[in-house]
């Protein structure tokens, strides 16, 4: 069983969220901790999915940019076992889609990280361009993924 929380960090602090991420995302978050705080304070849509034991499945947020556009931030948990576990978050995302709040969303995804790419694709994103060489806080190459209505 899992629980949804209407904030990025779920039932715990942002620091605790960072410690429960996959090692790749945890490393990125440790190099730029202000980003988690910025997302948590500015995102108009943010959710966290936790198991009953408090372990993180995933968090996701959307930060508005301009008319109908925004940035998607996804944080898979260290214990994420299957894309099927993302269903509750994806259902909430589909409700947002049906409300037609956004026409375009963008997301930066590590070029070599197959799981992160699959995570973005689970939310309907497709490859747009990249790599942006050394673009992440840890110097990883990033691809721009795009979702459009």
Secondary structure as a PSIPRED ss2 file (coil, helix, strand):
# PSIPRED VFORMAT (PSIPRED V4.0)

   1 X C   1.000  0.000  0.000
   2 X E   0.000  0.000  1.000
   3 X E   0.000  0.000  1.000
   4 X E   0.000  0.000  1.000
   5 X E   0.000  0.000  1.000
   6 X C   1.000  0.000  0.000
   7 X C   1.000  0.000  0.000
   8 X C   1.000  0.000  0.000
   9 X C   1.000  0.000  0.000
  10 X C   1.000  0.000  0.000
  11 X C   1.000  0.000  0.000
  12 X C   1.000  0.000  0.000
  13 X C   1.000  0.000  0.000
  14 X H   0.000  1.000  0.000
  15 X H   0.000  1.000  0.000
  16 X H   0.000  1.000  0.000
  17 X H   0.000  1.000  0.000
  18 X H   0.000  1.000  0.000
  19 X H   0.000  1.000  0.000
  20 X C   1.000  0.000  0.000
  21 X E   0.000  0.000  1.000
  22 X C   1.000  0.000  0.000
  23 X H   0.000  1.000  0.000
  24 X H   0.000  1.000  0.000
  25 X H   0.000  1.000  0.000
  26 X H   0.000  1.000  0.000
  27 X H   0.000  1.000  0.000
  28 X H   0.000  1.000  0.000
  29 X H   0.000  1.000  0.000
  30 X H   0.000  1.000  0.000
  31 X H   0.000  1.000  0.000
  32 X C   1.000  0.000  0.000
  33 X H   0.000  1.000  0.000
  34 X H   0.000  1.000  0.000
  35 X H   0.000  1.000  0.000
  36 X H   0.000  1.000  0.000
  37 X H   0.000  1.000  0.000
  38 X H   0.000  1.000  0.000
  39 X H   0.000  1.000  0.000
  40 X H   0.000  1.000  0.000
  41 X H   0.000  1.000  0.000
  42 X H   0.000  1.000  0.000
  43 X C   1.000  0.000  0.000
  44 X C   1.000  0.000  0.000
  45 X E   0.000  0.000  1.000
  46 X E   0.000  0.000  1.000
  47 X E   0.000  0.000  1.000
  48 X E   0.000  0.000  1.000
  49 X E   0.000  0.000  1.000
  50 X E   0.000  0.000  1.000
  51 X E   0.000  0.000  1.000
  52 X C   1.000  0.000  0.000
  53 X C   1.000  0.000  0.000
  54 X C   1.000  0.000  0.000
  55 X C   1.000  0.000  0.000
  56 X E   0.000  0.000  1.000
  57 X E   0.000  0.000  1.000
  58 X E   0.000  0.000  1.000
  59 X E   0.000  0.000  1.000
  60 X E   0.000  0.000  1.000
  61 X E   0.000  0.000  1.000
  62 X E   0.000  0.000  1.000
  63 X E   0.000  0.000  1.000
  64 X E   0.000  0.000  1.000
  65 X E   0.000  0.000  1.000
  66 X E   0.000  0.000  1.000
  67 X C   1.000  0.000  0.000
  68 X C   1.000  0.000  0.000
  69 X E   0.000  0.000  1.000
  70 X E   0.000  0.000  1.000
  71 X E   0.000  0.000  1.000
  72 X E   0.000  0.000  1.000
  73 X E   0.000  0.000  1.000
  74 X E   0.000  0.000  1.000
  75 X E   0.000  0.000  1.000
  76 X E   0.000  0.000  1.000
  77 X E   0.000  0.000  1.000
  78 X C   1.000  0.000  0.000
  79 X C   1.000  0.000  0.000
  80 X C   1.000  0.000  0.000
  81 X C   1.000  0.000  0.000
  82 X C   1.000  0.000  0.000
  83 X H   0.000  1.000  0.000
  84 X H   0.000  1.000  0.000
  85 X H   0.000  1.000  0.000
  86 X H   0.000  1.000  0.000
  87 X H   0.000  1.000  0.000
  88 X H   0.000  1.000  0.000
  89 X H   0.000  1.000  0.000
  90 X H   0.000  1.000  0.000
  91 X H   0.000  1.000  0.000
  92 X H   0.000  1.000  0.000
  93 X H   0.000  1.000  0.000
  94 X H   0.000  1.000  0.000
  95 X H   0.000  1.000  0.000
  96 X H   0.000  1.000  0.000
  97 X H   0.000  1.000  0.000
  98 X H   0.000  1.000  0.000
  99 X C   1.000  0.000  0.000
 100 X C   1.000  0.000  0.000
 101 X C   1.000  0.000  0.000
 102 X C   1.000  0.000  0.000
 103 X C   1.000  0.000  0.000
 104 X E   0.000  0.000  1.000
 105 X E   0.000  0.000  1.000
 106 X E   0.000  0.000  1.000
 107 X E   0.000  0.000  1.000
 108 X E   0.000  0.000  1.000
 109 X E   0.000  0.000  1.000
 110 X E   0.000  0.000  1.000
 111 X C   1.000  0.000  0.000
 112 X C   1.000  0.000  0.000
 113 X C   1.000  0.000  0.000
 114 X H   0.000  1.000  0.000
 115 X H   0.000  1.000  0.000
 116 X H   0.000  1.000  0.000
 117 X H   0.000  1.000  0.000
 118 X H   0.000  1.000  0.000
 119 X H   0.000  1.000  0.000
 120 X H   0.000  1.000  0.000
 121 X H   0.000  1.000  0.000
 122 X H   0.000  1.000  0.000
 123 X C   1.000  0.000  0.000
 124 X C   1.000  0.000  0.000
 125 X C   1.000  0.000  0.000
 126 X E   0.000  0.000  1.000
 127 X E   0.000  0.000  1.000
 128 X E   0.000  0.000  1.000
 129 X E   0.000  0.000  1.000
 130 X E   0.000  0.000  1.000
 131 X E   0.000  0.000  1.000
 132 X E   0.000  0.000  1.000
 133 X C   1.000  0.000  0.000
 134 X C   1.000  0.000  0.000
 135 X C   1.000  0.000  0.000
 136 X C   1.000  0.000  0.000
 137 X C   1.000  0.000  0.000
 138 X C   1.000  0.000  0.000
 139 X C   1.000  0.000  0.000
 140 X C   1.000  0.000  0.000
 141 X C   1.000  0.000  0.000
 142 X E   0.000  0.000  1.000
 143 X E   0.000  0.000  1.000
 144 X E   0.000  0.000  1.000
 145 X E   0.000  0.000  1.000
 146 X E   0.000  0.000  1.000
 147 X E   0.000  0.000  1.000
 148 X E   0.000  0.000  1.000
 149 X C   1.000  0.000  0.000
